[in-house]
Amino acid sequence: MGFFDFMTEDIAIDLGTANTLIIHNGKVIVDAPSIVAQDRTSGKIIATGMKASMMQGKTHENIKTIRPLKDGVIADFEASEKMITEFINHIPTIKKKLFKPALRMVICIPSGITEVEKKAVTNSAEHMNAKEVYLIHEPMAAAIGIGIDIMQPKGNMIIDIGGGTTEIAVIALGGIVCDKSIKVAGDVFTNDISYYMRTQHNLYVGERTAEKIKLQIGAATEDLESIPDDILVQGRDLLSGKPKQVQVSYREIAKALDKSILRIEDAVMETLSQTPPELAADIYNTGIYLAGGGSMLRGLDKRLSRKTDLPVYVAEDPLRAVVRGTGVALKDLEKYKNVLMK
């Protein structure tokens, strides 16, 4: 421990396509949508997170909303840097400091990320005054966050369904044995819903409304135990151009999402087929763990369980499993040094 360690702040970041979460001093300090609102004329960032999310789909020509991350990786560097800087500056202990502290960061990344994309994440972090940057793969962070001892010679299968990507990995001895990353996740579900509303109801709905439908009555299968009530959806009639309202049931949404969920099922089956037999035996005993916001889709665990003939468990607080794991790795860098990439 050096003299400068008291000037260093430790931060764990789950940089997600839909939400960004930051852990500082063992607590989740930031949990906000990954979105910024920018003034087109001056290029200034007007709002980030929840405030910017409220503006989405409601802006005039001088303001644009940007989602800096696409499919789990940075698509707009400038906007993502400004967004994260803004989030970090809102952390109370850092806000109070006279000088900008140096940061030690652990950031989680999708397992299918390229070297160029890794470099982009590291560069962004360095621009934010990070002196030490470690990267960790999302499924690994999710496994640690769920409370699995990843260092054991025992196979565990994790499926992390985020906003941009679904990460499927078999983990043993602190490493990923086989994995698959597909770009079918929360955002694709939202698009499926708005496409269904357009084609089946002639109703044009915005992204926020489609997201609301997904949260309120989204389902992966039609045979649910507790059935959500039908909801009323407002949008624009594609034929007359007038605002109108239609009633939608969870059964319709299950139909709308069916194709995308089939793709996730296929990816899970493919990963299982590549798993070494000894680890497959372990997974038969331990089952499959689900994390990420997408795993909260009603009936998804049931549907995957039917497909794989294995028990499927949803992590408690699945939205925060990844960032919790990233925070644990940050606390004990020595223990997890084989898992982290510097």
SVG drawing of the C-alpha trace seen along z (x, -y; Angstrom):
<svg xmlns="http://www.w3.org/2000/svg" viewBox="-58 -26 62 63">
<polyline fill="none" stroke="black" stroke-width="0.4" points="0.0,0.0 1.6,-3.3 1.2,-6.8 -1.1,-7.6 -3.6,-4.9 -5.7,-7.2 -6.1,-9.3 -7.3,-6.4 -11.0,-5.5 -12.1,-2.0 -15.0,-1.7 -16.8,1.3 -18.8,0.7 -21.3,2.8 -21.5,0.9 -24.7,2.2 -26.6,1.5 -29.7,0.7 -28.5,-0.3 -25.2,-1.3 -24.5,-0.3 -21.6,-1.5 -20.4,-0.1 -18.4,-2.3 -17.4,-1.2 -19.4,2.0 -22.7,0.2 -24.5,-0.3 -24.3,-4.1 -25.5,-4.5 -28.2,-2.5 -29.4,-4.5 -30.4,-3.9 -27.4,-4.1 -28.7,-7.1 -27.7,-10.8 -29.5,-13.8 -27.4,-16.2 -28.0,-19.7 -27.4,-19.4 -26.2,-23.0 -23.7,-23.2 -23.0,-19.5 -23.4,-19.9 -24.8,-17.0 -28.1,-18.2 -29.1,-15.1 -28.0,-11.6 -29.6,-8.5 -33.2,-8.7 -33.6,-12.3 -32.5,-11.6 -34.6,-8.4 -37.7,-10.5 -36.9,-12.6 -36.6,-9.6 -39.0,-9.8 -40.2,-13.2 -37.5,-15.5 -37.6,-18.4 -35.0,-18.9 -32.4,-20.7 -32.2,-17.8 -31.2,-14.2 -31.1,-11.2 -28.2,-8.8 -27.7,-5.3 -23.9,-5.1 -23.8,-1.3 -25.0,1.1 -24.9,4.9 -22.9,4.6 -20.1,2.6 -19.4,-1.2 -20.8,-2.5 -20.4,-6.3 -17.2,-7.0 -17.7,-10.6 -21.2,-10.2 -20.3,-7.1 -17.3,-8.9 -19.4,-11.9 -22.1,-9.7 -19.8,-7.6 -17.9,-10.8 -21.2,-12.3 -22.2,-9.2 -18.9,-9.0 -19.0,-12.7 -22.3,-12.2 -20.8,-9.7 -21.0,-11.6 -17.4,-10.8 -15.9,-11.8 -18.1,-14.9 -16.8,-16.2 -13.1,-15.9 -11.1,-19.0 -8.9,-17.2 -10.1,-14.7 -9.0,-11.3 -7.3,-8.7 -9.5,-5.7 -9.0,-1.9 -11.7,-0.4 -13.0,3.1 -15.3,3.0 -17.3,5.9 -17.4,6.7 -19.3,9.3 -17.5,12.5 -17.7,12.2 -15.9,8.8 -13.0,8.2 -9.6,6.9 -10.4,3.5 -13.6,3.2 -11.6,4.1 -9.1,1.4 -11.9,-1.1 -13.3,-0.3 -9.8,-0.7 -9.1,-4.0 -12.4,-5.4 -11.6,-4.5 -8.1,-6.1 -9.6,-9.3 -11.6,-9.4 -8.5,-9.5 -8.3,-5.7 -4.8,-4.6 -5.6,-0.9 -8.2,0.7 -9.2,4.4 -11.7,6.1 -13.9,9.1 -16.2,11.1 -19.9,10.7 -20.8,14.4 -17.8,14.6 -19.0,11.5 -22.6,12.9 -21.3,16.2 -19.4,14.4 -22.4,12.2 -24.8,15.2 -22.5,16.6 -20.9,19.5 -17.3,20.4 -15.9,20.2 -12.4,21.5 -13.8,25.0 -13.1,27.8 -16.8,28.0 -18.8,27.0 -21.5,24.3 -23.6,22.9 -24.6,19.2 -26.9,17.4 -26.8,13.6 -29.5,11.9 -28.8,8.2 -30.1,5.4 -27.8,6.0 -26.4,9.5 -27.2,12.9 -24.0,14.5 -24.0,18.2 -20.9,19.7 -19.8,22.9 -17.4,22.0 -14.9,24.1 -11.6,23.5 -11.9,19.8 -12.1,19.9 -14.6,20.0 -14.5,23.5 -17.0,22.8 -19.2,19.8 -21.5,18.3 -22.5,14.6 -25.6,13.8 -27.1,10.4 -30.6,11.4 -31.6,9.9 -33.8,7.2 -33.5,4.7 -34.5,7.3 -37.5,8.3 -38.6,4.6 -38.3,4.4 -40.3,7.6 -43.1,6.1 -43.2,2.8 -43.1,4.9 -46.0,7.0 -48.0,3.9 -47.5,2.5 -48.3,5.6 -51.2,7.0 -52.8,3.9 -51.8,1.2 -50.5,-0.7 -47.2,-2.6 -45.7,-2.6 -42.4,-4.2 -39.5,-2.4 -40.5,-3.4 -44.1,-2.1 -42.8,1.2 -40.5,1.5 -43.4,0.8 -45.4,3.6 -42.5,6.0 -42.2,5.2 -45.9,5.3 -47.0,8.4 -43.9,9.8 -43.9,13.6 -41.8,16.4 -44.6,19.0 -48.4,19.0 -48.8,21.4 -47.9,19.1 -48.8,19.8 -49.8,16.3 -51.3,14.5 -50.8,10.8 -53.9,8.7 -54.4,7.3 -53.1,3.7 -54.2,0.8 -51.6,-0.5 -51.7,-3.9 -50.0,-4.9 -50.6,-6.2 -53.0,-4.5 -51.0,-3.7 -54.1,-3.9 -55.8,-7.0 -52.9,-8.8 -55.0,-9.4 -53.9,-8.5 -55.7,-5.3 -55.7,-2.7 -55.8,1.1 -56.0,3.9 -53.1,6.4 -52.8,9.7 -49.7,11.5 -50.5,14.4 -49.9,12.0 -46.6,10.9 -45.5,14.5 -46.3,15.1 -44.3,11.9 -41.2,13.0 -41.3,16.6 -38.8,16.5 -36.2,14.6 -36.5,16.9 -36.1,19.9 -32.7,18.4 -31.7,18.2 -32.8,21.8 -30.7,22.9 -27.6,21.1 -28.0,22.8 -28.3,26.2 -25.2,25.5 -23.2,24.5 -24.3,27.7 -23.3,29.8 -19.8,28.3 -19.4,28.9 -16.8,31.6 -18.6,34.7 -17.3,34.3 -18.6,30.7 -21.9,31.8 -22.2,34.2 -21.7,31.3 -24.3,29.2 -26.8,32.1 -26.5,31.9 -26.3,28.1 -28.7,26.9 -28.5,23.6 -28.4,20.1 -30.0,17.1 -29.0,13.5 -29.5,10.1 -32.7,8.1 -33.9,10.4 -34.1,13.4 -37.0,11.7 -39.2,12.4 -42.2,14.4 -41.9,18.1 -38.4,18.0 -36.9,20.2 -39.7,22.7 -39.3,22.7 -35.5,23.2 -36.0,26.0 -38.4,27.8 -35.9,27.4 -32.8,28.6 -34.5,31.0 -32.4,29.3 -33.4,27.2 -33.1,23.5 -32.7,21.0 -33.1,17.2 -30.6,15.3 -32.0,13.1 -31.9,9.5 -30.8,10.6 -30.4,7.0 -27.5,6.5 -25.9,9.9 -23.2,8.8 -22.3,5.5 -22.3,7.3 -19.8,9.9 -17.7,7.1 -17.7,5.4 -16.5,8.6 -13.7,9.0 -12.6,5.4 -12.5,6.0 -10.3,9.0 -8.1,8.4 -5.5,10.9 -8.0,13.8 -9.5,13.1 -6.3,12.0 -6.6,15.0 -10.2,13.9 -9.4,10.2 -7.7,8.9 -5.4,5.9"/>
</svg>
